[in-house]
Amino acid sequence: MSKVISLNTGRKIGAGEPCYIIAEIGINHNGSLDIAKKLIDEAAAAHVDAVKFQKRTPEICVPKDQWEIMRDTPWGRMSYIDYKRKTEFGFDEYSAIDAYCKKLGIDWFVSVWDVDSVDFMEQFDTPVYKLASASLTDFPLIEKILATGRPLMLSSGMSTMQEIEDAMKLVYDFDPNYPLMMAHSTSAYPCKPEELNLKMIPTLAAKYPEAPIGYSGHETGLATTLAAAVMGATFVERHFTLDRAMWGSDHAASVEPQGFQRMVRDIRDVESALGDGVKKVYESEIGPMKRLRVNINTPSEVK
Ligand SMILES: C=C(OP(=O)(O)O)C(=O)O
């Protein structure tokens, strides 16, 4: 059984705990704090556990040869580096997000995409650092996060089993008790059902019994994320948008508020439906039993 990780917000992630549900806002705020707050409102209304953002230092994350590539944006035609700067939140925006999420009782955290972003985020007391699939082989970044001691959520899309093992080893060599989680993921946008490979969830859970295993999904539809929760994902993450038709790279493969509400409701229903695997007769079955059974032996234990 995987260990349970207690977050500094009071929530817990691990086997036996309710699935921790993350609405991945990522960069779907399109650089607008107003849109970010609307997304947080909708996420809270859907009863998710956390909203997540992506934090980058554009000058580090965008290769220099792409800086001056021109593109059309809602703010006019501009270079790629200026566009990336425009969609990046700074201290004031994240302070406002911090206060807003605290007011609504919802966790927030980010995936950090470079070492400087970890320093930046240390100004806030977020419960988790996520490491995106694209960064799983970035050992200096992982080491930088480990030095903070905060719970780490690795994601494993676009990675080989060897790369997963190497990253897990790096963490457990640093500290065998490090609060570490691993998300199964396939980094295709949108991801075809036949490439989701959800059986990786129990595979990872068996291989890493100390690490809560979760799921970061990029499929269309909700059924397969529900299936991931049924298969033991202790946390699930899906991209979240106000409107799939909005301008920006991640909106089309995101879930809108109504869909997110349904997904959270269905995950909670399934959690309570799974029961404990011990056969019992429920009080609600006694009436039908009396009507329908010919020979009645009223069970001694009725729930
Ligand atoms: C891209 C990200 O995650 P994943 O690799 O799980 O999709 C992210 O969290 O920024």
The ligand as an SDF file (V2000), in Angstrom:
LIG
                    3D

 10  9  0  0  0  0  0  0  0  0999 V2000
    2.8300   19.5130  -18.9180 C   0  0  0  0  0  0  0  0  0  0  0  0
    2.5450   19.2410  -17.6380 C   0  0  0  0  0  0  0  0  0  0  0  0
    2.1840   18.0480  -17.1450 O   0  0  0  0  0  0  0  0  0  0  0  0
    2.0450   16.6140  -17.8520 P   0  0  0  0  0  0  0  0  0  0  0  0
    3.3710   16.2540  -18.3690 O   0  0  0  0  0  0  0  0  0  0  0  0
    1.5540   15.7390  -16.7590 O   0  0  0  0  0  0  0  0  0  0  0  0
    1.0380   16.8100  -18.9210 O   0  0  0  0  0  0  0  0  0  0  0  0
    2.6040   20.2700  -16.5990 C   0  0  0  0  0  0  0  0  0  0  0  0
    2.1790   19.9520  -15.4790 O   0  0  0  0  0  0  0  0  0  0  0  0
    3.0700   21.3920  -16.8590 O   0  0  0  0  0  0  0  0  0  0  0  0
  1  2  2  0
  2  3  1  0
  2  8  1  0
  3  4  1  0
  4  5  2  0
  4  6  1  0
  4  7  1  0
  8  9  2  0
  8 10  1  0
M  END
$$$$
